[in-house]
Amino acid sequence: ECGLPEEAILTPFRAKEEEFLEKMEALAPDLCVTAAYGNMLPQRFLDIPKYGTLNIHPSLLPHFRGAAPVQRALESGVGVSGVSVAYTVLACDAGPVLASEEMFVNEEIQHTDLLDQLFVRGTALLLKEIEEGPALSTSGIQLAHPQNESEVIHADKVSPDEALLDFSQNARDLHNKVRGFAGWPGTKASFVVENTKGGEDEV
């Protein structure tokens, strides 16, 4: 549909597959781009593009590094989030940041909606850096700023086991968890219905 030759569309199960890496080396791209890629890229892959690999990450790095940045940000109740365009290194989401953009977070917005909005902004930011900025030059990595390791907040992958609401928590925390876990894994709760007529209670 986009007019790309079939041999240019690669779909490896893992990025370290030999055949995939050989084809990438043959393509010799100037720049690689990733977004919502859930696995680590090997050094051999990172060495291929002349100007590096840029990742669109839906948080203001170094805040919320990891697999679930938007979910954990909403669960934490942040009022401001954003998106970063950062160079990929072997450590997870730890590369220098080429550009970032802040975004006010509505206290009612849910994970799926905020994620979409951040990737739209991130795509526009990336294109700006390619068309007007230094992304397609050796100066890009030099102009990118290193992340402050003392400010790192990790965003661990969300587990379905976390979906159960705990009503000993305050209402705001529960509200934020429902927003953060919307879409997947969702949230659930157990209630005890008391039988006032002497029968057994129901859960």
Salt bridges, closest charged atoms under 4 A:
GLU18 OE1 - ARG44 NH1 2.77
GLU19 OE2 - LYS23 NZ 3.32
GLU25 OE2 - ARG44 NE 2.87
ASP30 OD1 - LYS50 NZ 3.77
GLU75 OE1 - ARG72 NH1 2.89
ASP93 OD1 - HIS57 ND1 3.61
GLU101 OE2 - ARG121 NH1 3.19
GLU108 OE1 - HIS175 NE2 3.81
GLU149 OE2 - ARG65 NH2 2.71
GLU162 OE1 - ARG72 NH1 2.88
